[in-house]
Structure formats: C-alpha cells, structure tokens
Amino acid sequence: MRELEARSITEAISRLCVEANSGVPQDLRAALEEACTREESPLGREVLLDLLRNLDAARALGVPVCQDTGMAVVFIELGQEVHITGGNLRDAVDQGVREGTAAGHLRCSVVADPLARVNSGDNTPAILHVTVADGDRVALTVAPKGFGSENMSRIKMFTPAATQDDIAAFVVGCVKEAGSRPCPPVVVGVGIGGDFEYAAL
C-alpha cells in the first residue's frame, strides 16, 4: 500500500489550475495557426490572428488566456493501492483549487449554492470525478470549464427509433443556434450513450 500525503494532491491541483488557464494544448494552437492559412475571409483571419496574439500575450504577461477562468473540473484516477494520509481527498482538491485561484489570479465565478447565488470567493467547490484504477498511482487532470462555453451546452434524450441522421441534425442545429455566442476557439464535443450525466461526462 502506497501512502500519499493529501498536501501533495493540493499542491498538484493548485499548479494544474494555473497551467490549465495560462495556455492551450499544442494541437489546438497548431490548428489555429493552420486555420489562419486556409481562412478566406479577411475578418475571419484577423480573428484567428487575434486569438494567437492573445495566447502569446498571456504567456508573456503570466496571466490567464481568458478572463473567464471557469469552474475547476477535476478528474482523478486513484489507484486502489493508494492510501491518502493527512487529510481528505475532497478537501485536498478544493484547497488546491483555492490556492491555484489565488496564485494564478483566476476570476472567482463559482457560487456555492446555485439558488442563493452567493459567490464562494475562491472557485470552490470543484467538480470532482474519481475513478478507481489498478495499482498505486494517482493521475490528476484539471479541466476548467468556462461559462462562455458551458452556456451553449445542450442535452437531448432521443427515442429508440432515432437514426444517425436525427442525431447529426440535432448536433448541427445546436451549433447553428449557438452561432458566435460561445467563446472561441470553439470545440464541439458530442457524447452519446448512457444516461444524461454519463453522456455529458
């Protein structure tokens, strides 16, 4: 049985909160650069170049890529041979989000109770997904979900008679309805199968 200090999880989550908000994956940057070479519209090309300039400025200034730093969504693959010591996993994650929010100068935009609408002031609680895995390793992923994309999310339960064309038409319709409202760059994710929460996950 491997023992892992809760504090080490907190420190890793804090670091990942900052990293996740201060850049984009290299494949996404490469896609933006490639899109600039193919874009025929002068305005469209200028928007793509603005996105790239924004990425460079964020890196140079040490600030988040976007002012909407979103809600921390944390995925943990927890080896069943790991024993966390010195604290509780949930508390360790939320403390990491708290510290990362302060260290990364992230905007506090999370409310603890969606009906009372009172800002928690530190972006907690995080959304936490834990999967138990074999072995004695822990894998952490922090994926902040900005609300400029979250507000364009859609979900639909199809009847068993629905065809692939019906599903494709729904997805295309959602993209058309969203138009230019989601924050760029727009990445469309489609989850199919399971129940509502599983499809979204």
Secondary structure by P-SEA (a helix, b strand, c coil): cbbbbaaaaaaaaaaaaaaaaccccaaaaaaaaaaaaacccaaaaaaaaaaaaaaaaaaaacccccccccbbbbbbbcccccccccccaaaaaaaaaaaaaaaaccccccccccccccccccccccbbbbbbbcccbbbbbbbbbbccccccbbbbbbcccccaaaaaaaaaaaaaaacccccccbbbbbbbccccccccc
